[in-house]
């Protein structure tokens, strides 16, 4: 399985992604660089995108919304991990079809996300300001 792990602190990304690597996933945890990273994601066939909310959770939520709004990334399953309760609730309202979990559940949730049927039926929010 091909997974993109997004964390806002480069030094922590590798160790946090190790959970998925040790579970047998092929994980790209290189630093997220905005538009160039999104363009790269559009070209890859990703089984899941994991967005770590432990740092800069609002940006993680915004990224999830942006990925859903783009036709080329809309059907990629999203998994949000380790978010503060209020931010998780915001994500849940904006992207009810996304997976939310804690670190201990990550490998299982990514496996579930990958099995999610990719279809045109997914939630595309109008804006991050709707929640």
C-alpha positions in Angstrom: 0.0 0.0 0.0 1.2 3.4 -1.0 0.6 6.0 1.8 1.5 9.7 2.1 2.2 10.7 5.8 1.9 14.5 6.4 3.4 16.0 9.5 4.3 19.6 10.0 7.6 19.0 11.8 10.2 17.2 9.6 12.2 15.8 12.6 9.1 13.9 13.9 7.7 12.7 10.6 10.0 9.7 10.1 9.6 8.3 13.6 5.8 8.7 13.5 5.6 7.1 10.1 7.6 4.2 11.3 4.4 2.6 12.7 3.1 2.3 9.1 6.5 1.2 7.7 6.8 -1.6 10.3 3.2 -2.7 9.3 4.4 -3.2 5.7 3.2 0.1 4.1 5.2 2.0 1.6 5.2 5.4 3.2 6.3 8.8 1.8 6.9 11.1 4.8 9.0 13.7 3.0 8.2 17.3 4.2 5.0 18.8 2.8 5.9 21.8 0.7 2.6 23.1 -0.4 1.7 23.1 -4.1 4.7 21.0 -5.3 3.7 18.3 -2.8 0.1 18.4 -3.9 1.2 18.1 -7.6 3.3 15.1 -6.7 0.3 13.5 -4.8 -1.9 14.0 -7.9 0.5 11.9 -10.0 0.8 9.1 -7.5 -1.8 6.4 -6.9 -2.1 6.7 -3.2 -4.0 4.2 -1.1 -4.4 6.7 1.7 -3.2 10.2 2.9 -2.5 10.4 6.6 -2.6 13.9 8.1 -1.1 14.3 11.6 -3.0 16.9 13.6 -0.6 16.9 16.6 1.0 20.1 15.3 -0.8 22.8 13.4 -4.2 21.1 13.4 -5.9 23.9 11.5 -3.5 23.6 8.6 -4.1 19.8 8.6 -7.9 20.4 8.5 -7.4 22.9 5.7 -5.3 20.5 3.7 -7.9 17.8 4.0 -10.6 20.2 2.7 -8.3 21.3 -0.1 -7.6 17.7 -1.1 -11.3 17.0 -1.2 -12.0 20.1 -3.3 -9.5 19.1 -6.0 -10.9 16.7 -8.5 -7.5 14.9 -8.9 -7.2 14.1 -5.2 -10.9 14.0 -4.1 -11.1 10.2 -4.0 -8.0 9.6 -2.0 -9.0 8.2 1.4 -8.1 10.6 4.3 -6.9 9.5 7.7 -6.5 12.1 10.4 -4.4 11.2 13.5 -3.8 12.6 16.9 -5.9 15.8 16.9 -7.1 17.9 19.7 -10.7 17.3 20.5 -12.1 20.6 19.1 -10.1 20.2 15.8 -11.2 16.6 15.4 -14.8 17.7 15.8 -14.2 20.3 13.1 -12.8 17.7 10.8 -15.6 15.3 11.5 -18.2 18.0 10.5 -16.3 19.1 7.4 -15.2 15.6 6.2 -17.5 13.0 7.7 -16.2 10.3 5.4 -12.6 10.8 6.6 -11.1 8.4 9.1 -10.0 9.8 12.5 -7.9 7.8 15.0 -5.2 7.8 17.6 -1.6 6.6 17.0 -2.3 3.1 18.3 -5.0 2.5 15.7 -3.2 4.0 12.7 -2.2 0.8 10.8 -5.7 -0.6 11.2 -7.4 2.6 10.1 -5.1 3.0 7.0 -6.0 -0.5 6.0 -9.7 0.3 6.4 -9.3 3.5 4.4 -7.6 1.7 1.6 -10.5 -0.7 1.3 -12.9 2.2 1.1 -14.5 2.2 -2.3 -13.3 5.1 -4.4 -16.3 6.7 -6.1 -17.6 10.1 -6.9 -19.7 9.9 -3.7 -17.6 11.7 -1.1 -18.1 14.8 0.9 -16.8 18.0 -0.8 -17.1 20.9 1.7 -17.8 24.4 0.4 -15.2 25.9 2.7 -13.3 25.4 6.0 -15.4 28.2 7.3 -18.6 26.2 7.1 -17.9 24.4 10.4 
